[in-house]
Amino acid sequence: MTVLVLMRHGRTGYNAEGRLQGSLDVPLGEEGRLQAREAAGVLHGTYGTPDRIVCSPLLRAADTAAELSALTGVPARPDARLTQRSYGEWEGLTLDEVRERWPREYDRRHQGLDPRIEGWGKATDVAARVAEGLAEACEGARLVVAVSHGSAIMLGSLALLGLDVHSTVLGKLPHAHWNVLESTGDRWSVARYGLSIASSLVDESADAD
């Protein structure tokens, strides 16, 4: 069996301002670095040393992964297939600005559909490339940690699970949270969902009872 831990990067200054990042290379903020460091400690303590760590090459993901590498001694391998989808001409704008200038396309986005704007990364394309990168990273491995981005994680997971890539069933993964998928052969399933530092502490307490 292969265990795949899919972690979203820590918070950035753009996240704090409510700005869309997409393919923009925005670094972690101070809060995000703390989140990454604390999450790395929990992941290592809970799952042990991974066989592989892979990450998006964008700074916010690579720097989050670096915290786990520092603890485990396993180098994080950047993979461009795990990068965030492009948000096209929306990148750098706040959601309020997007809603005001593209109200119909904003609604499409929140229905899980691709907005019809210049440069948008199509769900089918992003899902296929992320899933390919994740599946390759898991070949012959017992435990893999992948650090990526909210949409990329959601779309890659949907593809691995064989679900409609426009589905909103997986929702949004908060910063420095993670989902856990498990594979036996070619079949993937969701083992844990939306875990965080706090939820892991709750789990440990429950086990102690």
N, CA and C atoms as a LAMMPS dump frame, in Angstrom:
ITEM: TIMESTEP
0
ITEM: NUMBER OF ATOMS
627
ITEM: BOX BOUNDS ff ff ff
-5.0000000000000000e+02 5.0000000000000000e+02
-5.0000000000000000e+02 5.0000000000000000e+02
-5.0000000000000000e+02 5.0000000000000000e+02
ITEM: ATOMS id mol type element x y z
1 1 1 N 0.837 -1.2 0
2 1 2 C 0 0 0
3 1 3 C 0.872 1.25 0
4 2 1 N 0.446 2.253 -0.728
5 2 2 C 1.121 3.546 -0.752
6 2 3 C 0.26 4.59 -0.07
7 3 1 N 0.871 5.355 0.814
8 3 2 C 0.202 6.475 1.484
9 3 3 C 0.727 7.771 0.868
10 4 1 N -0.185 8.598 0.393
11 4 2 C 0.162 9.872 -0.226
12 4 3 C -0.424 11.007 0.601
13 5 1 N 0.453 11.805 1.196
14 5 2 C 0.033 12.964 1.977
15 5 3 C 0.114 14.187 1.074
16 6 1 N -1.018 14.847 0.867
17 6 2 C -1.105 16.009 -0.013
18 6 3 C -1.29 17.253 0.836
19 7 1 N -0.257 18.058 0.909
20 7 2 C -0.272 19.226 1.792
21 7 3 C -0.293 20.52 0.989
22 8 1 N -1.151 21.438 1.419
23 8 2 C -1.159 22.772 0.816
24 8 3 C -0.103 23.644 1.498
25 9 1 N 0.52 24.497 0.737
26 9 2 C 1.563 25.391 1.252
27 9 3 C 1.033 26.309 2.351
28 10 1 N 1.96 26.914 3.091
29 10 2 C 1.598 27.889 4.107
30 10 3 C 1.102 29.195 3.489
31 11 1 N 0.606 30.06 4.339
32 11 2 C -0.037 31.306 3.895
33 11 3 C 0.99 32.317 3.384
34 12 1 N 0.594 33.08 2.387
35 12 2 C 1.429 34.142 1.824
36 12 3 C 0.788 35.501 2.102
37 13 1 N 1.526 36.557 1.791
38 13 2 C 0.96 37.895 1.916
39 13 3 C -0.214 38.094 0.982
40 14 1 N -0.15 37.532 -0.219
41 14 2 C -1.277 37.618 -1.154
42 14 3 C -2.504 36.908 -0.588
43 15 1 N -2.287 35.757 0.045
44 15 2 C -3.409 35.059 0.681
45 15 3 C -4.061 35.946 1.733
46 16 1 N -3.238 36.61 2.534
47 16 2 C -3.765 37.472 3.587
48 16 3 C -4.575 38.631 3.01
49 17 1 N -4.201 39.086 1.816
50 17 2 C -4.908 40.196 1.168
51 17 3 C -6.076 39.723 0.31
52 18 1 N -6.256 38.409 0.207
53 18 2 C -7.337 37.877 -0.615
54 18 3 C -7.073 37.985 -2.099
55 19 1 N -5.787 37.979 -2.496
56 19 2 C -5.437 38.094 -3.914
57 19 3 C -5.18 36.718 -4.525
58 20 1 N -5.583 36.567 -5.779
59 20 2 C -5.361 35.316 -6.492
60 20 3 C -3.913 35.244 -6.958
61 21 1 N -3.272 34.117 -6.703
62 21 2 C -1.863 33.961 -7.053
63 21 3 C -1.667 33.157 -8.326
64 22 1 N -2.278 31.982 -8.406
65 22 2 C -2.096 31.153 -9.588
66 22 3 C -0.631 30.872 -9.849
67 23 1 N -0.167 31.225 -11.038
68 23 2 C 1.217 30.953 -11.427
69 23 3 C 2.203 32.001 -10.932
70 24 1 N 1.73 33.058 -10.258
71 24 2 C 2.638 34.06 -9.711
72 24 3 C 3.485 33.434 -8.609
73 25 1 N 4.778 33.772 -8.566
74 25 2 C 5.685 33.149 -7.601
75 25 3 C 5.789 34.02 -6.351
76 26 1 N 4.803 33.884 -5.482
77 26 2 C 4.711 34.688 -4.26
78 26 3 C 5.295 33.886 -3.096
79 27 1 N 6.227 34.459 -2.325
80 27 2 C 6.843 33.714 -1.225
81 27 3 C 5.926 33.598 -0.011
82 28 1 N 6.282 32.709 0.888
83 28 2 C 5.562 32.581 2.151
84 28 3 C 5.686 33.86 2.971
85 29 1 N 4.621 34.194 3.7
86 29 2 C 4.705 35.247 4.685
87 29 3 C 5.22 34.674 5.998
88 30 1 N 5.383 35.536 6.987
89 30 2 C 5.896 35.08 8.288
90 30 3 C 4.972 34.03 8.896
91 31 1 N 3.657 34.268 8.804
92 31 2 C 2.698 33.291 9.326
93 31 3 C 2.819 31.967 8.592
94 32 1 N 3.001 32.038 7.273
95 32 2 C 3.112 30.819 6.478
96 32 3 C 4.336 29.997 6.811
97 33 1 N 5.443 30.661 7.119
98 33 2 C 6.656 29.932 7.493
99 33 3 C 6.463 29.199 8.822
100 34 1 N 5.786 29.863 9.748
101 34 2 C 5.496 29.221 11.029
102 34 3 C 4.568 28.023 10.823
103 35 1 N 3.54 28.202 9.983
104 35 2 C 2.628 27.096 9.679
105 35 3 C 3.394 25.913 9.094
106 36 1 N 4.29 26.206 8.151
107 36 2 C 5.041 25.144 7.488
108 36 3 C 5.921 24.391 8.475
109 37 1 N 6.568 25.129 9.364
110 37 2 C 7.463 24.519 10.343
111 37 3 C 6.688 23.618 11.31
112 38 1 N 5.561 24.129 11.792
113 38 2 C 4.764 23.346 12.743
114 38 3 C 4.143 22.124 12.069
115 39 1 N 3.656 22.312 10.853
116 39 2 C 3.056 21.187 10.134
117 39 3 C 4.092 20.105 9.838
118 40 1 N 5.31 20.523 9.507
119 40 2 C 6.375 19.548 9.238
120 40 3 C 6.627 18.678 10.46
121 41 1 N 6.629 19.29 11.638
122 41 2 C 6.838 18.526 12.863
123 41 3 C 5.739 17.509 13.097
124 42 1 N 4.488 17.91 12.833
125 42 2 C 3.363 16.995 13.018
126 42 3 C 3.41 15.862 11.994
127 43 1 N 3.689 16.198 10.742
128 43 2 C 3.752 15.171 9.699
129 43 3 C 4.838 14.142 10.009
130 44 1 N 5.999 14.624 10.415
131 44 2 C 7.099 13.709 10.723
132 44 3 C 6.755 12.836 11.926
133 45 1 N 6.166 13.455 12.945
134 45 2 C 5.813 12.692 14.138
135 45 3 C 4.703 11.686 13.897
136 46 1 N 3.8 11.995 12.996
137 46 2 C 2.651 11.134 12.726
138 46 3 C 2.963 10.012 11.748
139 47 1 N 3.656 10.35 10.671
140 47 2 C 3.848 9.39 9.582
141 47 3 C 5.269 8.849 9.478
142 48 1 N 6.213 9.491 10.155
143 48 2 C 7.599 9.055 10.043
144 48 3 C 8.29 9.705 8.849
145 49 1 N 9.393 9.105 8.433
146 49 2 C 10.189 9.661 7.336
147 49 3 C 9.654 9.173 5.997
148 50 1 N 9.289 10.086 5.118
149 50 2 C 8.76 9.661 3.817
150 50 3 C 9.847 9.109 2.908
151 51 1 N 9.443 8.274 1.989
152 51 2 C 10.373 7.789 0.976
153 51 3 C 10.728 8.909 0.011
154 52 1 N 9.734 9.748 -0.267
155 52 2 C 9.954 10.862 -1.189
156 52 3 C 9.153 12.068 -0.736
157 53 1 N 9.725 13.242 -1.011
158 53 2 C 9.003 14.505 -0.872
159 53 3 C 9.062 15.183 -2.231
160 54 1 N 7.904 15.521 -2.762
161 54 2 C 7.842 16.249 -4.032
162 54 3 C 7.066 17.531 -3.806
163 55 1 N 7.304 18.516 -4.658
164 55 2 C 6.631 19.79 -4.453
165 55 3 C 6.524 20.569 -5.753
166 56 1 N 5.61 21.5 -5.755
167 56 2 C 5.559 22.511 -6.806
168 56 3 C 6.83 23.344 -6.717
169 57 1 N 7.373 23.796 -7.843
170 57 2 C 8.573 24.63 -7.8
171 57 3 C 8.323 26.068 -7.361
172 58 1 N 7.055 26.478 -7.247
173 58 2 C 6.774 27.84 -6.792
174 58 3 C 7.226 27.997 -5.341
175 59 1 N 7.769 29.165 -5.002
176 59 2 C 8.411 29.382 -3.709
177 59 3 C 7.552 28.999 -2.521
178 60 1 N 6.278 29.343 -2.561
179 60 2 C 5.422 29.101 -1.401
180 60 3 C 5.286 27.618 -1.096
181 61 1 N 5.331 26.783 -2.118
182 61 2 C 5.273 25.33 -1.915
183 61 3 C 6.658 24.761 -1.623
184 62 1 N 7.658 25.222 -2.371
185 62 2 C 9.016 24.702 -2.18
186 62 3 C 9.536 25.023 -0.781
187 63 1 N 9.254 26.232 -0.292
188 63 2 C 9.716 26.601 1.047
189 63 3 C 8.954 25.853 2.14
190 64 1 N 7.694 25.539 1.894
191 64 2 C 6.929 24.713 2.836
192 64 3 C 7.52 23.309 2.892
193 65 1 N 7.81 22.742 1.723
194 65 2 C 8.399 21.402 1.666
195 65 3 C 9.782 21.369 2.309
196 66 1 N 10.516 22.473 2.203
197 66 2 C 11.875 22.532 2.75
198 66 3 C 11.891 22.325 4.26
199 67 1 N 10.809 22.734 4.926
200 67 2 C 10.742 22.542 6.377
201 67 3 C 10.688 21.053 6.724
202 68 1 N 9.943 20.282 5.942
203 68 2 C 9.883 18.833 6.178
204 68 3 C 11.204 18.178 5.802
205 69 1 N 11.836 18.652 4.742
206 69 2 C 13.139 18.116 4.346
207 69 3 C 14.173 18.328 5.445
208 70 1 N 14.118 19.5 6.073
209 70 2 C 15.082 19.805 7.135
210 70 3 C 14.939 18.85 8.312
211 71 1 N 13.725 18.413 8.586
212 71 2 C 13.481 17.494 9.701
213 71 3 C 13.839 16.053 9.354
214 72 1 N 13.562 15.663 8.131
215 72 2 C 13.667 14.25 7.763
216 72 3 C 14.957 13.894 7.047
217 73 1 N 15.64 14.896 6.476
218 73 2 C 16.823 14.613 5.681
219 73 3 C 16.505 14.131 4.279
220 74 1 N 15.218 14.128 3.908
221 74 2 C 14.802 13.716 2.561
222 74 3 C 14.674 14.964 1.694
223 75 1 N 15.451 15.095 0.636
224 75 2 C 15.357 16.297 -0.193
225 75 3 C 14.009 16.378 -0.905
226 76 1 N 13.505 17.594 -1.029
227 76 2 C 12.252 17.808 -1.75
228 76 3 C 12.559 17.976 -3.232
229 77 1 N 11.921 17.169 -4.041
230 77 2 C 12.149 17.228 -5.487
231 77 3 C 11.069 18.071 -6.143
232 78 1 N 11.419 19.209 -6.75
233 78 2 C 10.413 20.019 -7.427
234 78 3 C 9.941 19.353 -8.719
235 79 1 N 8.661 19.46 -8.973
236 79 2 C 8.065 18.886 -10.175
237 79 3 C 7.087 19.912 -10.737
238 80 1 N 7.371 20.406 -11.916
239 80 2 C 6.541 21.453 -12.52
240 80 3 C 5.102 21.002 -12.722
241 81 1 N 4.868 19.702 -12.762
242 81 2 C 3.499 19.217 -12.937
243 81 3 C 2.633 19.486 -11.712
244 82 1 N 3.267 19.763 -10.568
245 82 2 C 2.523 20.001 -9.332
246 82 3 C 2.275 21.492 -9.08
247 83 1 N 2.645 22.343 -10.033
248 83 2 C 2.452 23.77 -9.843
249 83 3 C 0.969 24.129 -9.895
250 84 1 N 0.656 25.31 -9.421
251 84 2 C -0.738 25.763 -9.393
252 84 3 C -1.242 26.019 -10.813
253 85 1 N -2.545 25.928 -10.991
254 85 2 C -3.15 26.296 -12.265
255 85 3 C -2.94 27.787 -12.488
256 86 1 N -2.91 28.198 -13.725
257 86 2 C -2.865 29.623 -14.035
258 86 3 C -4.257 30.222 -13.856
259 87 1 N -4.304 31.39 -13.229
260 87 2 C -5.563 32.127 -13.127
261 87 3 C -5.664 33.22 -14.18
262 88 1 N -4.766 33.16 -15.16
263 88 2 C -4.856 34.064 -16.288
264 88 3 C -4.888 35.526 -15.881
265 89 1 N -5.794 36.265 -16.49
266 89 2 C -5.857 37.708 -16.246
267 89 3 C -6.416 38.059 -14.868
268 90 1 N -6.822 37.067 -14.091
269 90 2 C -7.266 37.331 -12.717
270 90 3 C -6.106 37.375 -11.72
271 91 1 N -4.943 36.918 -12.109
272 91 2 C -3.828 36.839 -11.165
273 91 3 C -3.462 38.217 -10.622
274 92 1 N -3.291 38.277 -9.312
275 92 2 C -2.945 39.524 -8.649
276 92 3 C -4.14 40.343 -8.201
277 93 1 N -5.348 39.956 -8.63
278 93 2 C -6.56 40.679 -8.267
279 93 3 C -7.203 40.057 -7.035
280 94 1 N -7.995 40.849 -6.322
281 94 2 C -8.774 40.303 -5.214
282 94 3 C -10.05 39.684 -5.755
283 95 1 N -10.686 38.849 -4.954
284 95 2 C -11.953 38.242 -5.377
285 95 3 C -13.029 39.299 -5.589
286 96 1 N -13.002 40.356 -4.783
287 96 2 C -13.977 41.433 -4.976
288 96 3 C -13.784 42.103 -6.328
289 97 1 N -12.535 42.309 -6.73
290 97 2 C -12.256 42.913 -8.041
291 97 3 C -12.708 41.994 -9.169
292 98 1 N -12.47 40.698 -9
293 98 2 C -12.904 39.734 -10.01
294 98 3 C -14.424 39.733 -10.121
295 99 1 N -15.104 39.696 -8.979
296 99 2 C -16.567 39.664 -8.965
297 99 3 C -17.157 40.897 -9.653
298 100 1 N -16.528 42.031 -9.42
299 100 2 C -17.036 43.281 -9.993
300 100 3 C -16.835 43.336 -11.499
301 101 1 N -15.685 42.842 -11.984
302 101 2 C -15.349 42.984 -13.41
303 101 3 C -15.82 41.812 -14.262
304 102 1 N -15.94 40.632 -13.665
305 102 2 C -16.357 39.427 -14.407
306 102 3 C -17.44 38.68 -13.623
307 103 1 N -18.59 39.267 -13.381
308 103 2 C -19.579 38.612 -12.498
309 103 3 C -20.029 37.241 -12.995
310 104 1 N -20.231 37.075 -14.286
311 104 2 C -20.695 35.777 -14.804
312 104 3 C -19.595 34.717 -14.697
313 105 1 N -18.383 35.112 -15.029
314 105 2 C -17.29 34.147 -14.962
315 105 3 C -16.935 33.816 -13.518
316 106 1 N -17.109 34.772 -12.631
317 106 2 C -16.922 34.52 -11.2
318 106 3 C -17.911 33.457 -10.724
319 107 1 N -19.167 33.569 -11.162
320 107 2 C -20.176 32.571 -10.792
321 107 3 C -19.815 31.198 -11.352
322 108 1 N -19.33 31.158 -12.595
323 108 2 C -18.921 29.876 -13.176
324 108 3 C -17.821 29.237 -12.333
325 109 1 N -16.873 30.033 -11.917
326 109 2 C -15.77 29.525 -11.11
327 109 3 C -16.286 28.895 -9.828
328 110 1 N -17.249 29.53 -9.178
329 110 2 C -17.756 29.019 -7.909
330 110 3 C -18.748 27.875 -8.077
331 111 1 N -19.06 27.552 -9.309
332 111 2 C -19.847 26.347 -9.594
333 111 3 C -18.935 25.179 -9.963
334 112 1 N -17.628 25.415 -9.918
335 112 2 C -16.674 24.372 -10.265
336 112 3 C -16.333 24.326 -11.74
337 113 1 N -16.824 25.3 -12.511
338 113 2 C -16.58 25.336 -13.95
339 113 3 C -15.408 26.263 -14.264
340 114 1 N -14.837 26.091 -15.444
341 114 2 C -13.752 26.967 -15.879
342 114 3 C -14.314 28.299 -16.342
343 115 1 N -13.853 29.413 -15.762
344 115 2 C -14.282 30.707 -16.285
345 115 3 C -13.7 30.922 -17.683
346 116 1 N -14.421 31.634 -18.507
347 116 2 C -13.98 31.861 -19.888
348 116 3 C -13.183 33.153 -19.947
349 117 1 N -11.939 33.062 -19.437
350 117 2 C -11.058 34.226 -19.437
351 117 3 C -9.716 33.832 -20.04
352 118 1 N -8.982 34.822 -20.46
353 118 2 C -7.686 34.591 -21.092
354 118 3 C -6.689 33.993 -20.104
355 119 1 N -6.054 32.887 -20.51
356 119 2 C -4.97 32.309 -19.738
357 119 3 C -5.362 31.363 -18.622
358 120 1 N -6.653 31.107 -18.432
359 120 2 C -7.095 30.226 -17.343
360 120 3 C -6.64 28.793 -17.573
361 121 1 N -6.119 28.141 -16.539
362 121 2 C -5.72 26.735 -16.638
363 121 3 C -6.936 25.826 -16.561
364 122 1 N -7.243 25.143 -17.626
365 122 2 C -8.437 24.295 -17.698
366 122 3 C -8.349 23.14 -16.71
367 123 1 N -9.484 22.824 -16.088
368 123 2 C -9.522 21.788 -15.061
369 123 3 C -9.022 20.438 -15.575
370 124 1 N -9.439 20.072 -16.779
371 124 2 C -9.03 18.759 -17.302
372 124 3 C -7.523 18.687 -17.504
373 125 1 N -6.938 19.773 -17.996
374 125 2 C -5.494 19.791 -18.248
375 125 3 C -4.704 19.761 -16.932
376 126 1 N -5.121 20.593 -15.978
377 126 2 C -4.412 20.663 -14.697
378 126 3 C -4.536 19.34 -13.952
379 127 1 N -5.735 18.771 -13.928
380 127 2 C -5.959 17.498 -13.235
381 127 3 C -5.073 16.399 -13.805
382 128 1 N -4.972 16.341 -15.12
383 128 2 C -4.18 15.283 -15.762
384 128 3 C -2.701 15.412 -15.427
385 129 1 N -2.163 16.624 -15.489
386 129 2 C -0.722 16.772 -15.238
387 129 3 C -0.373 16.55 -13.769
388 130 1 N -1.237 17.04 -12.852
389 130 2 C -0.965 16.849 -11.425
390 130 3 C -1.056 15.372 -11.067
391 131 1 N -2.101 14.706 -11.544
392 131 2 C -2.263 13.281 -11.254
393 131 3 C -1.089 12.472 -11.799
394 132 1 N -0.613 12.829 -12.973
395 132 2 C 0.536 12.125 -13.556
396 132 3 C 1.769 12.287 -12.673
397 133 1 N 2.015 13.52 -12.205
398 133 2 C 3.165 13.759 -11.343
399 133 3 C 3.061 13.019 -10.02
400 134 1 N 1.867 13.001 -9.441
401 134 2 C 1.669 12.311 -8.167
402 134 3 C 1.832 10.802 -8.325
403 135 1 N 1.227 10.248 -9.371
404 135 2 C 1.322 8.803 -9.588
405 135 3 C 2.769 8.374 -9.805
406 136 1 N 3.518 9.172 -10.548
407 136 2 C 4.925 8.848 -10.784
408 136 3 C 5.727 8.901 -9.486
409 137 1 N 5.443 9.914 -8.651
410 137 2 C 6.16 10.047 -7.378
411 137 3 C 5.893 8.864 -6.458
412 138 1 N 4.728 8.239 -6.602
413 138 2 C 4.341 7.148 -5.703
414 138 3 C 4.827 5.775 -6.161
415 139 1 N 5.393 5.691 -7.335
416 139 2 C 5.82 4.394 -7.849
417 139 3 C 6.878 3.772 -6.94
418 140 1 N 6.583 2.586 -6.432
419 140 2 C 7.521 1.852 -5.594
420 140 3 C 7.738 2.436 -4.212
421 141 1 N 6.879 3.379 -3.788
422 141 2 C 7.071 4.051 -2.503
423 141 3 C 6.006 3.62 -1.502
424 142 1 N 6.391 3.656 -0.239
425 142 2 C 5.451 3.38 0.85
426 142 3 C 4.766 4.65 1.325
427 143 1 N 5.537 5.742 1.44
428 143 2 C 5.01 7.014 1.937
429 143 3 C 5.588 8.159 1.113
430 144 1 N 4.703 8.969 0.561
431 144 2 C 5.102 10.132 -0.231
432 144 3 C 4.379 11.355 0.31
433 145 1 N 5.099 12.456 0.469
434 145 2 C 4.487 13.735 0.817
435 145 3 C 4.641 14.665 -0.369
436 146 1 N 3.53 15.222 -0.826
437 146 2 C 3.528 16.172 -1.936
438 146 3 C 3.006 17.508 -1.425
439 147 1 N 3.78 18.569 -1.641
440 147 2 C 3.38 19.912 -1.213
441 147 3 C 3.03 20.71 -2.46
442 148 1 N 1.788 21.166 -2.505
443 148 2 C 1.32 21.835 -3.707
444 148 3 C 0.343 22.96 -3.331
445 149 1 N -0.642 23.171 -4.172
446 149 2 C -1.554 24.305 -4.053
447 149 3 C -3 23.816 -3.993
448 150 1 N -3.881 24.684 -3.508
449 150 2 C -5.264 24.273 -3.283
450 150 3 C -5.937 23.65 -4.487
451 151 1 N -5.997 24.385 -5.605
452 151 2 C -6.664 23.855 -6.796
453 151 3 C -5.92 22.661 -7.373
454 152 1 N -4.602 22.729 -7.379
455 152 2 C -3.821 21.624 -7.932
456 152 3 C -4.06 20.337 -7.148
457 153 1 N -4.075 20.441 -5.816
458 153 2 C -4.321 19.261 -4.985
459 153 3 C -5.723 18.714 -5.233
460 154 1 N -6.716 19.598 -5.277
461 154 2 C -8.086 19.154 -5.488
462 154 3 C -8.236 18.454 -6.838
463 155 1 N -7.719 19.073 -7.895
464 155 2 C -7.892 18.523 -9.233
465 155 3 C -7.105 17.229 -9.413
466 156 1 N -5.871 17.192 -8.908
467 156 2 C -5.093 15.958 -9.009
468 156 3 C -5.735 14.825 -8.242
469 157 1 N -6.299 15.132 -7.073
470 157 2 C -6.974 14.107 -6.267
471 157 3 C -8.205 13.579 -6.972
472 158 1 N -8.999 14.468 -7.546
473 158 2 C -10.2 14.035 -8.264
474 158 3 C -9.831 13.084 -9.394
475 159 1 N -8.747 13.412 -10.11
476 159 2 C -8.326 12.556 -11.218
477 159 3 C -7.86 11.187 -10.709
478 160 1 N -7.065 11.173 -9.643
479 160 2 C -6.605 9.894 -9.103
480 160 3 C -7.779 9.036 -8.618
481 161 1 N -8.784 9.685 -8.052
482 161 2 C -9.937 8.964 -7.506
483 161 3 C -10.948 8.569 -8.589
484 162 1 N -10.719 9.024 -9.813
485 162 2 C -11.622 8.693 -10.905
486 162 3 C -12.92 9.475 -10.872
487 163 1 N -12.897 10.672 -10.274
488 163 2 C -14.094 11.507 -10.157
489 163 3 C -14.086 12.618 -11.203
490 164 1 N -15.228 13.221 -11.412
491 164 2 C -15.358 14.348 -12.33
492 164 3 C -14.471 15.495 -11.84
493 165 1 N -13.586 15.98 -12.695
494 165 2 C -12.649 17.013 -12.259
495 165 3 C -13.319 18.371 -12.058
496 166 1 N -14.581 18.498 -12.44
497 166 2 C -15.32 19.729 -12.17
498 166 3 C -16.14 19.628 -10.886
499 167 1 N -16.041 18.495 -10.211
500 167 2 C -16.78 18.308 -8.97
501 167 3 C -16.224 19.205 -7.87
502 168 1 N -17.112 19.661 -7.005
503 168 2 C -16.692 20.457 -5.841
504 168 3 C -16.752 19.628 -4.56
505 169 1 N -16.83 18.312 -4.688
506 169 2 C -17.03 17.444 -3.526
507 169 3 C -15.882 17.527 -2.53
508 170 1 N -14.661 17.788 -2.997
509 170 2 C -13.517 17.844 -2.078
510 170 3 C -13.359 19.201 -1.408
511 171 1 N -14.058 20.209 -1.901
512 171 2 C -14.012 21.515 -1.249
513 171 3 C -12.634 22.148 -1.283
514 172 1 N -12.422 23.116 -0.392
515 172 2 C -11.16 23.856 -0.348
516 172 3 C -10.318 23.389 0.838
517 173 1 N -9.05 23.145 0.568
518 173 2 C -8.113 22.741 1.61
519 173 3 C -7.426 23.988 2.155
520 174 1 N -7.555 24.277 3.45
521 174 2 C -6.907 25.47 4.011
522 174 3 C -5.382 25.373 3.956
523 175 1 N -4.726 26.488 4.175
524 175 2 C -3.262 26.532 4.154
525 175 3 C -2.67 25.645 5.252
526 176 1 N -1.59 24.959 4.876
527 176 2 C -0.86 24.08 5.794
528 176 3 C -1.746 22.957 6.347
529 177 1 N -2.774 22.581 5.608
530 177 2 C -3.589 21.406 5.911
531 177 3 C -3.255 20.327 4.89
532 178 1 N -3.673 19.101 5.173
533 178 2 C -3.353 18.027 4.251
534 178 3 C -4.459 16.99 4.206
535 179 1 N -4.533 16.335 3.07
536 179 2 C -5.384 15.166 2.856
537 179 3 C -4.475 13.95 2.715
538 180 1 N -5.02 12.782 3.003
539 180 2 C -4.251 11.547 2.873
540 180 3 C -5.012 10.597 1.949
541 181 1 N -4.344 10.201 0.867
542 181 2 C -4.886 9.196 -0.04
543 181 3 C -4.099 7.909 0.126
544 182 1 N -4.759 6.793 -0.121
545 182 2 C -4.095 5.496 -0.067
546 182 3 C -4.362 4.734 -1.353
547 183 1 N -3.361 3.996 -1.782
548 183 2 C -3.489 3.226 -3.013
549 183 3 C -3.108 1.777 -2.774
550 184 1 N -3.938 0.896 -3.265
551 184 2 C -3.603 -0.523 -3.344
552 184 3 C -3.74 -0.907 -4.804
553 185 1 N -2.611 -1.109 -5.467
554 185 2 C -2.666 -1.33 -6.906
555 185 3 C -2.954 -0.016 -7.617
556 186 1 N -3.97 -0.033 -8.485
557 186 2 C -4.322 1.165 -9.245
558 186 3 C -5.517 1.899 -8.651
559 187 1 N -5.981 1.483 -7.505
560 187 2 C -7.173 2.086 -6.909
561 187 3 C -6.789 3.018 -5.766
562 188 1 N -7.289 4.254 -5.839
563 188 2 C -7.026 5.249 -4.806
564 188 3 C -8.279 5.509 -3.988
565 189 1 N -8.087 5.797 -2.722
566 189 2 C -9.2 6.151 -1.846
567 189 3 C -8.745 7.245 -0.881
568 190 1 N -9.714 7.981 -0.338
569 190 2 C -9.414 9.02 0.643
570 190 3 C -9.385 8.385 2.024
571 191 1 N -8.228 8.463 2.688
572 191 2 C -8.102 7.891 4.028
573 191 3 C -8.396 8.93 5.106
574 192 1 N -7.894 10.14 4.935
575 192 2 C -8.122 11.226 5.885
576 192 3 C -8.307 12.507 5.085
577 193 1 N -9.047 13.45 5.664
578 193 2 C -9.365 14.657 4.904
579 193 3 C -9.261 15.907 5.772
580 194 1 N -8.594 16.926 5.245
581 194 2 C -8.548 18.219 5.912
582 194 3 C -7.847 18.224 7.245
583 195 1 N -6.753 17.459 7.374
584 195 2 C -6.03 17.41 8.638
585 195 3 C -5.167 18.654 8.819
586 196 1 N -4.898 18.98 10.083
587 196 2 C -4.075 20.135 10.417
588 196 3 C -3.32 19.847 11.705
589 197 1 N -2.53 20.799 12.14
590 197 2 C -1.834 20.664 13.413
591 197 3 C -2.831 20.403 14.531
592 198 1 N -3.891 21.206 14.561
593 198 2 C -4.892 21.085 15.625
594 198 3 C -5.622 19.755 15.567
595 199 1 N -6.039 19.335 14.38
596 199 2 C -6.803 18.084 14.269
597 199 3 C -5.934 16.888 14.634
598 200 1 N -4.64 16.949 14.332
599 200 2 C -3.754 15.851 14.679
600 200 3 C -3.609 15.735 16.189
601 201 1 N -3.572 16.871 16.872
602 201 2 C -3.503 16.84 18.335
603 201 3 C -4.771 16.243 18.928
604 202 1 N -5.917 16.543 18.317
605 202 2 C -7.183 15.969 18.762
606 202 3 C -7.163 14.467 18.56
607 203 1 N -6.654 14.018 17.401
608 203 2 C -6.589 12.591 17.118
609 203 3 C -5.737 11.865 18.144
610 204 1 N -4.586 12.459 18.505
611 204 2 C -3.704 11.836 19.49
612 204 3 C -4.396 11.718 20.841
613 205 1 N -5.146 12.737 21.194
614 205 2 C -5.877 12.72 22.464
615 205 3 C -6.922 11.625 22.469
616 206 1 N -7.602 11.481 21.325
617 206 2 C -8.636 10.449 21.234
618 206 3 C -8.035 9.058 21.338
619 207 1 N -6.861 8.865 20.713
620 207 2 C -6.195 7.576 20.788
621 207 3 C -5.802 7.241 22.222
622 208 1 N -5.422 8.271 22.984
623 208 2 C -5.006 8.042 24.359
624 208 3 C -6.151 7.562 25.22
625 209 1 N -7.378 7.965 24.9
626 209 2 C -8.54 7.519 25.661
627 209 3 C -8.803 6.039 25.44
